[in-house]
Amino acid sequence: MAGRKPLADRIRPQSLDDVVGQTHLLGEGKILRRLLQSGNIPNMIFYGPSGTGKTTLANIIAGLTNKKLYRLNATTASVSDIKEIVADLDTFEAMNGVLLYLDEIQNFNKKQQQSLLEFIENGRITLISSTTENPYFYVYNAILSRCSVFEFQTVPPEEITRAVNRAVAFLQEEFPEKEILFSSEAVEHIAHSSGGDVRKALNATEVCLMSVLGSEKRCEVTLDVAVEATQKKAMRYDRDGDSHYDILSAFQKSLRGSDPDAAIHYMSRLLEAGDLPSVCRRMLVTASEDIGLAYPNAIVIAKSCVDAALMLGLPEARIPLAQAVILLATAPKSNSAICAVDAAMNDLQQGKTGEIPSHLRDSHYSGSEKLGHGQGYVYPHNCPNHYYPQQYLPDAIKDRVYYQPGQNKFEDGLVKYWEQIKKEGK
């Protein structure tokens, strides 16, 4: 048994029908299945989490074509490896072209990726690459524009159950002298605890069997054995990867969308991964960006809860953070503040500024009077209601309106108050 390949490699599917998951791509009538059945294999990038079938599908595709197959892993390959493949293009073996499977393409630098361009373009090399990172961020446009991108999704538990049952049958064939039994509860637990990763599920299946494989003929894997083997449910999270930003995006959008249940869920996923700083940062920005003037105290409460959480640390930090999350999710919403500042910043970037009016300029120095600085300025606190109508914006944009009040109780009150004050100040 020493030196054996992992179970996931030993039972890797050889046909499309054996692949679990990815029904949106490989189901009957779906685009990728139609492409493969047509025999016209384009340059492709498979993008998605690990353990979702990217390498498996690439191997199946290799079997569907009569091109010479090369496999490279971008973490260890170099330009010299590409040159060796190119040198083979004129040989008899590669007369029908080359199929290059490049794993983890995001680890190729620009020069390495560009070395493939000419041969991808003239069709002598068909590229199938895989990546766990978003290719639109990590793959150079010249390569990207010549490839079809297919996104692989985490595999649902019911599909992983199929893979686990197939693995159990395979293991029974490997150990014909044993009676291998996996309870339905054990299979279900393995399927649900793998985080949508088929490889993890199969690894757990093999660990379960190895843990009960003894001198007895009957080898039974119960739920308790499966729980021990899986320890902790797998959760996809990489602070530098897509899953990190996807969870953060879902967290903030749930707060913005006033869904406390979803917001608590995504916060819990972040905290389970130990990412306390990201939770705090997103809550603070949401308090101003999405709630703002609809409930001005939201930022104060959120900041207090964040301070408490940082002082407590995990796991206790979850308590004040949960309080803040529920408050932010259920608070009235207004984005008037961010809209105002973004509109002002946009004007600045377009050069819409103008000279500061003379009456607003600094007059606290000798000679300012000769320049007319500060002259004509009226101190509002000397006027009724502490207000005096005078121009503050530069002449070039004097009529520009940046702040558009949101429709909520607090800002409605502000609008009514200032309408009355300005009416009396005329």
BADREN-637191 format. One record per residue (C-alpha): residue number from 1; residue in one letter; x, y, z negated. Coordinates in nm, 3 decimals, m for minus. Each point is the difference from the previous one (the first is absolute). Layout:
// BADREN-637191
 pos code      xx      yy      zz
 NUM    A       X       Y       Z
...
// end
This chain:
// BADREN-637191
 pos code      xx      yy      zz
   1    M   0.000   0.000   0.000
   2    A   0.302   0.226  m0.034
   3    G   0.043   0.250   0.279
   4    R  m0.352  m0.041   0.135
   5    K  m0.165   0.291   0.173
   6    P  m0.276   0.177  m0.194
   7    L  m0.346  m0.146   0.046
   8    A  m0.113   0.307   0.193
   9    D   0.263  m0.076   0.265
  10    R  m0.064  m0.374   0.005
  11    I  m0.368   0.044   0.083
  12    R   0.023   0.313   0.212
  13    P  m0.295  m0.007   0.247
  14    Q   0.079  m0.100   0.356
  15    S  m0.323   0.124   0.160
  16    L  m0.225   0.304  m0.024
  17    D  m0.280  m0.207  m0.151
  18    D   0.218  m0.092  m0.299
  19    V   0.082   0.362  m0.085
  20    V  m0.197   0.127  m0.300
  21    G  m0.121   0.358  m0.018
  22    Q   0.040   0.271   0.266
  23    T  m0.339  m0.083   0.151
  24    H  m0.025   0.362   0.114
  25    L   0.289  m0.078   0.237
  26    L  m0.016  m0.374   0.059
  27    G  m0.369  m0.083  m0.029
  28    E  m0.187  m0.119   0.307
  29    G  m0.021   0.283   0.250
  30    K   0.232   0.230  m0.197
  31    I   0.267   0.199   0.179
  32    L   0.318  m0.180  m0.104
  33    R  m0.144  m0.345   0.066
  34    R  m0.118   0.115   0.344
  35    L   0.346   0.137   0.076
  36    L   0.173  m0.321  m0.100
  37    Q  m0.247  m0.215   0.191
  38    S   0.059   0.208   0.313
  39    G   0.370  m0.084  m0.009
  40    N   0.091   0.369   0.036
  41    I   0.212   0.062  m0.308
  42    P   0.067   0.373  m0.051
  43    N   0.260   0.159  m0.226
  44    M  m0.155  m0.010  m0.344
  45    I   0.055   0.121  m0.354
  46    F  m0.163  m0.198  m0.279
  47    Y  m0.052   0.225  m0.300
  48    G  m0.126  m0.108  m0.340
  49    P   0.081  m0.146  m0.342
  50    S   0.221  m0.302  m0.042
  51    G  m0.159  m0.343   0.003
  52    T  m0.276   0.092   0.245
  53    G   0.116  m0.201   0.302
  54    K   0.218   0.235   0.204
  55    T   0.293  m0.241   0.038
  56    T  m0.233  m0.296   0.044
  57    L  m0.180   0.169   0.288
  58    A   0.329   0.101   0.163
  59    N   0.108  m0.366  m0.008
  60    I  m0.328  m0.109   0.156
  61    I   0.037   0.260   0.274
  62    A   0.351  m0.126   0.071
  63    G  m0.151  m0.339   0.068
  64    L  m0.249   0.147   0.246
  65    T   0.264   0.152   0.226
  66    N   0.282  m0.149   0.205
  67    K   0.233   0.284  m0.087
  68    K   0.319  m0.068  m0.191
  69    L  m0.060   0.076  m0.368
  70    Y   0.238   0.196  m0.223
  71    R  m0.058   0.080  m0.364
  72    L   0.167   0.287  m0.183
  73    N  m0.050   0.151  m0.342
  74    A   0.064   0.373   0.009
  75    T   0.139  m0.003  m0.354
  76    T   0.306  m0.198   0.117
  77    A   0.008   0.045   0.379
  78    S   0.220   0.255   0.181
  79    V   0.037   0.155   0.344
  80    S   0.245  m0.279   0.089
  81    D  m0.282  m0.252  m0.049
  82    I  m0.211   0.197   0.247
  83    K   0.290   0.006   0.245
  84    E   0.031  m0.379  m0.020
  85    I  m0.367  m0.036   0.089
  86    V   0.037   0.245   0.288
  87    A   0.300  m0.197   0.129
  88    D  m0.222  m0.310   0.021
  89    L  m0.257   0.174   0.219
  90    D   0.186  m0.094   0.319
  91    T   0.042  m0.366  m0.092
  92    F  m0.209  m0.287   0.134
  93    E  m0.156  m0.063  m0.342
  94    A  m0.146   0.352  m0.008
  95    M  m0.117   0.012   0.361
  96    N  m0.359   0.051  m0.120
  97    G   0.104   0.271  m0.243
  98    V   0.054   0.008  m0.373
  99    L  m0.241   0.011  m0.291
 100    L   0.164   0.175  m0.295
 101    Y  m0.159  m0.030  m0.341
 102    L   0.144   0.277  m0.216
 103    D  m0.100  m0.024  m0.365
 104    E  m0.002   0.311  m0.223
 105    I   0.059   0.238   0.292
 106    Q  m0.016   0.298  m0.238
 107    N   0.355  m0.089  m0.107
 108    F   0.137   0.066   0.350
 109    N   0.139   0.352   0.036
 110    K  m0.071   0.220   0.299
 111    K   0.306  m0.114   0.195
 112    Q  m0.086  m0.367  m0.052
 113    Q  m0.359   0.052   0.108
 114    Q   0.106   0.203   0.304
 115    S   0.230  m0.281   0.114
 116    L  m0.315  m0.200   0.078
 117    L  m0.182   0.268   0.197
 118    E   0.126  m0.062   0.353
 119    F  m0.071  m0.373  m0.016
 120    I  m0.342   0.041  m0.161
 121    E  m0.095   0.249   0.268
 122    N   0.098  m0.221   0.297
 123    G  m0.166  m0.303  m0.159
 124    R   0.310  m0.217  m0.030
 125    I  m0.041  m0.005  m0.378
 126    T  m0.341  m0.043  m0.159
 127    L   0.020   0.135  m0.352
 128    I  m0.209  m0.129  m0.286
 129    S   0.099   0.172  m0.322
 130    S  m0.142  m0.010  m0.348
 131    T   0.011   0.247  m0.284
 132    T  m0.151   0.047  m0.343
 133    E   0.034   0.377   0.039
 134    N  m0.218   0.233   0.203
 135    P   0.158  m0.007   0.349
 136    Y  m0.119   0.352   0.073
 137    F   0.239   0.115  m0.273
 138    Y   0.291  m0.239   0.050
 139    V   0.013  m0.099   0.368
 140    Y   0.131   0.254   0.251
 141    N  m0.251   0.141   0.246
 142    A   0.181  m0.133   0.305
 143    I  m0.047  m0.356  m0.126
 144    L  m0.343   0.066  m0.146
 145    S  m0.138   0.136   0.328
 146    R   0.098  m0.321   0.177
 147    C  m0.161  m0.233  m0.253
 148    S  m0.351  m0.093  m0.107
 149    V  m0.036   0.026  m0.377
 150    F  m0.213  m0.261  m0.178
 151    E  m0.074   0.045  m0.369
 152    F  m0.011  m0.315  m0.211
 153    Q  m0.217   0.007  m0.310
 154    T   0.024  m0.178  m0.334
 155    V  m0.161  m0.341   0.027
 156    P  m0.330  m0.038  m0.190
 157    P  m0.019  m0.269  m0.272
 158    E  m0.240  m0.220   0.195
 159    E   0.251  m0.020   0.286
 160    I   0.288  m0.066  m0.239
 161    T  m0.205  m0.284  m0.147
 162    R   0.012  m0.165   0.342
 163    A   0.378   0.031   0.003
 164    V   0.035  m0.140  m0.353
 165    N  m0.222  m0.299   0.077
 166    R   0.203  m0.066   0.315
 167    A   0.317   0.020  m0.210
 168    V  m0.138  m0.248  m0.253
 169    A  m0.076  m0.245   0.283
 170    F   0.350   0.050   0.138
 171    L   0.157  m0.063  m0.340
 172    Q  m0.201  m0.319  m0.030
 173    E   0.157  m0.116   0.326
 174    E   0.345   0.088  m0.134
 175    F  m0.062  m0.203  m0.316
 176    P  m0.210  m0.297   0.119
 177    E   0.083  m0.198  m0.314
 178    K  m0.172   0.265  m0.215
 179    E  m0.363   0.097  m0.047
 180    I   0.004   0.379   0.023
 181    L  m0.307   0.175  m0.136
 182    F  m0.059   0.376  m0.016
 183    S  m0.318   0.106  m0.177
 184    S  m0.222   0.243   0.188
 185    E   0.053   0.250  m0.283
 186    A   0.379  m0.027   0.041
 187    V  m0.024   0.056   0.376
 188    E  m0.232   0.296  m0.050
 189    H   0.232   0.154  m0.259
 190    I   0.303  m0.035   0.226
 191    A  m0.192   0.159   0.287
 192    H  m0.118   0.294  m0.207
 193    S   0.329   0.060  m0.182
 194    S   0.220   0.025   0.309
 195    G  m0.093   0.358   0.091
 196    G  m0.088  m0.093   0.358
 197    D   0.345  m0.152   0.061
 198    V  m0.023  m0.351   0.148
 199    R   0.368  m0.070  m0.062
 200    K  m0.038   0.077  m0.372
 201    A  m0.302  m0.227  m0.018
 202    L   0.187  m0.288   0.164
 203    N   0.302   0.053  m0.223
 204    A  m0.230  m0.013  m0.302
 205    T  m0.160  m0.318   0.134
 206    E   0.339  m0.168   0.026
 207    V   0.104   0.120  m0.347
 208    C  m0.323  m0.143  m0.141
 209    L   0.070  m0.341   0.149
 210    M   0.367  m0.004  m0.103
 211    S  m0.104   0.080  m0.358
 212    V  m0.220  m0.312  m0.025
 213    L   0.204  m0.231   0.221
 214    G   0.126  m0.272  m0.232
 215    S   0.010  m0.373  m0.033
 216    E  m0.378  m0.031  m0.006
 217    K  m0.173  m0.076   0.328
 218    R  m0.283   0.248  m0.068
 219    C   0.117   0.363   0.032
 220    E  m0.281   0.232  m0.101
 221    V   0.018   0.379   0.026
 222    T  m0.258   0.162  m0.226
 223    L  m0.098   0.363  m0.041
 224    D   0.234   0.029  m0.300
 225    V   0.293  m0.121   0.212
 226    A  m0.088   0.248   0.276
 227    V  m0.022   0.286  m0.249
 228    E   0.342  m0.090  m0.140
 229    A   0.152  m0.025   0.347
 230    T  m0.133   0.334   0.122
 231    Q   0.059   0.181  m0.333
 232    K  m0.116   0.341   0.117
 233    K  m0.218   0.086   0.292
 234    A   0.198   0.131   0.294
 235    M  m0.061   0.361   0.082
 236    R   0.139   0.172   0.306
 237    Y   0.190   0.307  m0.108
 238    D   0.322   0.156   0.117
 239    R   0.082   0.351  m0.116
 240    D   0.173   0.072   0.329
 241    G  m0.246  m0.182   0.225
 242    D  m0.343   0.043   0.152
 243    S  m0.187  m0.169  m0.285
 244    H   0.125   0.271  m0.237
 245    Y  m0.140   0.281   0.211
 246    D  m0.316  m0.191   0.087
 247    I  m0.086  m0.048  m0.368
 248    L   0.084   0.361  m0.082
 249    S  m0.214   0.118   0.291
 250    A  m0.291  m0.220  m0.109
 251    F   0.041   0.124  m0.359
 252    Q  m0.016   0.368   0.089
 253    K  m0.281  m0.048   0.253
 254    S  m0.203  m0.187  m0.263
 255    L   0.046   0.289  m0.242
 256    R  m0.095   0.246   0.273
 257    G  m0.297  m0.213   0.100
 258    S  m0.132  m0.007  m0.359
 259    D   0.019  m0.379  m0.039
 260    P   0.128  m0.066  m0.356
 261    D  m0.005  m0.379   0.043
 262    A   0.222   0.003   0.308
 263    A   0.227   0.263  m0.156
 264    I   0.046  m0.214  m0.313
 265    H   0.070  m0.304   0.218
 266    Y   0.276   0.168   0.201
 267    M   0.147   0.163  m0.308
 268    S   0.016  m0.344  m0.162
 269    R   0.183  m0.141   0.302
 270    L   0.257   0.277  m0.027
 271    L   0.042  m0.047  m0.373
 272    E   0.024  m0.378   0.037
 273    A   0.299   0.066   0.226
 274    G   0.144   0.232  m0.266
 275    D  m0.040   0.312   0.214
 276    L  m0.105   0.244  m0.270
 277    P   0.157   0.312   0.164
 278    S  m0.200  m0.036   0.323
 279    V  m0.328  m0.028  m0.191
 280    C   0.076   0.315  m0.198
 281    R   0.106   0.198   0.306
 282    R  m0.307  m0.092   0.203
 283    M  m0.236   0.085  m0.285
 284    L   0.154   0.342  m0.051
 285    V  m0.015   0.091   0.367
 286    T  m0.359  m0.127   0.027
 287    A  m0.103   0.219  m0.294
 288    S   0.090   0.309   0.204
 289    E  m0.037  m0.119   0.359
 290    D  m0.337  m0.172  m0.021
 291    I  m0.164   0.135  m0.317
 292    G   0.158   0.341  m0.035
 293    L  m0.238   0.281  m0.079
 294    A  m0.304  m0.226  m0.023
 295    Y   0.132  m0.099  m0.344
 296    P   0.312   0.206  m0.084
 297    N   0.060  m0.187  m0.327
 298    A   0.063  m0.324   0.191
 299    I   0.369   0.082   0.050
 300    V   0.036   0.081  m0.373
 301    I  m0.157  m0.329  m0.107
 302    A   0.190  m0.200   0.262
 303    K   0.329   0.158  m0.109
 304    S  m0.073  m0.081  m0.365
 305    C  m0.079  m0.362   0.083
 306    V   0.312  m0.028   0.218
 307    D   0.216   0.141  m0.279
 308    A  m0.152  m0.250  m0.244
 309    A   0.055  m0.287   0.244
 310    L   0.364   0.091   0.057
 311    M   0.056   0.024  m0.373
 312    L  m0.170  m0.334  m0.069
 313    G   0.139  m0.197   0.292
 314    L  m0.155  m0.318   0.134
 315    P  m0.214  m0.187  m0.090
 316    E  m0.165   0.260  m0.229
 317    A   0.033   0.267   0.270
 318    R  m0.288  m0.165   0.186
 319    I  m0.249   0.136  m0.257
 320    P   0.041   0.378   0.039
 321    L   0.056  m0.051   0.373
 322    A  m0.330  m0.187   0.030
 323    Q  m0.170   0.287  m0.185
 324    A   0.145   0.251   0.246
 325    V  m0.079  m0.212   0.306
 326    I  m0.366  m0.038  m0.096
 327    L  m0.024   0.372  m0.073
 328    L   0.157   0.096   0.334
 329    A  m0.211  m0.244   0.196
 330    T  m0.327   0.116  m0.154
 331    A   0.082   0.374  m0.004
 332    P  m0.159   0.237   0.255
 333    K   0.223   0.055   0.302
 334    S   0.136   0.306   0.179
 335    N   0.294   0.032   0.240
 336    S  m0.026   0.378   0.027
 337    A   0.342   0.053  m0.163
 338    I   0.199  m0.221   0.236
 339    C  m0.193   0.133   0.301
 340    A   0.082   0.356  m0.102
 341    V   0.372  m0.055  m0.049
 342    D   0.032  m0.211   0.315
 343    A  m0.170   0.269   0.206
 344    A   0.238   0.262  m0.141
 345    M   0.305  m0.221   0.062
 346    N  m0.119  m0.062   0.355
 347    D  m0.019   0.375   0.065
 348    L   0.352   0.044  m0.134
 349    Q   0.134  m0.275   0.224
 350    Q  m0.160   0.170   0.299
 351    G   0.156   0.335  m0.091
 352    K  m0.325   0.162  m0.112
 353    T   0.128   0.212  m0.286
 354    G   0.037   0.378   0.036
 355    E   0.144   0.269  m0.224
 356    I  m0.106   0.018  m0.363
 357    P  m0.228   0.307  m0.044
 358    S   0.194   0.297  m0.141
 359    H  m0.225   0.042  m0.302
 360    L   0.083  m0.357  m0.111
 361    R   0.376   0.035   0.024
 362    D   0.229   0.024  m0.298
 363    S   0.023   0.353  m0.138
 364    H   0.213  m0.070  m0.307
 365    Y   0.322   0.150   0.134
 366    S   0.141   0.342   0.081
 367    G  m0.085   0.111   0.353
 368    S  m0.309  m0.216   0.042
 369    E  m0.214   0.313  m0.009
 370    K   0.181   0.145   0.304
 371    L  m0.079  m0.321   0.191
 372    G  m0.362   0.018  m0.100
 373    H   0.017  m0.332  m0.177
 374    G  m0.272  m0.056  m0.258
 375    Q  m0.183   0.320   0.088
 376    G  m0.376  m0.032   0.014
 377    Y  m0.009  m0.321  m0.201
 378    V  m0.292  m0.014  m0.244
 379    Y   0.049  m0.202  m0.321
 380    P  m0.314  m0.225  m0.011
 381    H  m0.011  m0.017  m0.381
 382    N  m0.073   0.375  m0.010
 383    C  m0.317  m0.059   0.201
 384    P  m0.344  m0.141  m0.086
 385    N  m0.002  m0.382  m0.007
 386    H   0.382   0.012   0.047
 387    Y  m0.050   0.022   0.376
 388    Y   0.076   0.259   0.268
 389    P  m0.044  m0.064   0.373
 390    Q   0.335   0.051   0.172
 391    Q   0.196  m0.181   0.269
 392    Y   0.243  m0.271  m0.112
 393    L   0.079  m0.197   0.316
 394    P   0.234   0.143   0.266
 395    D  m0.168   0.200   0.278
 396    A   0.062  m0.276   0.256
 397    I  m0.213  m0.247  m0.193
 398    K  m0.205   0.231  m0.221
 399    D  m0.328  m0.175   0.083
 400    R   0.132  m0.355  m0.037
 401    V  m0.198  m0.221  m0.239
 402    Y   0.185  m0.297  m0.146
 403    Y  m0.217  m0.099  m0.294
 404    Q  m0.330  m0.155   0.095
 405    P  m0.193  m0.086  m0.319
 406    G  m0.111  m0.359  m0.039
 407    Q  m0.358  m0.099  m0.067
 408    N   0.003  m0.073  m0.371
 409    K  m0.127   0.156  m0.321
 410    F   0.325   0.168  m0.102
 411    E   0.081   0.158   0.337
 412    D  m0.364   0.095   0.057
 413    G   0.030   0.195  m0.324
 414    L   0.319   0.169   0.123
 415    V  m0.167   0.104   0.324
 416    K  m0.302   0.150  m0.177
 417    Y   0.221   0.179  m0.253
 418    W   0.221   0.163   0.264
 419    E  m0.290   0.089   0.226
 420    Q  m0.148   0.197  m0.288
 421    I   0.332   0.161  m0.103
 422    K   0.086   0.107   0.357
 423    K  m0.350   0.133   0.051
 424    E   0.034   0.221  m0.310
 425    G   0.352   0.110   0.103
 426    K  m0.105   0.151   0.330
// end
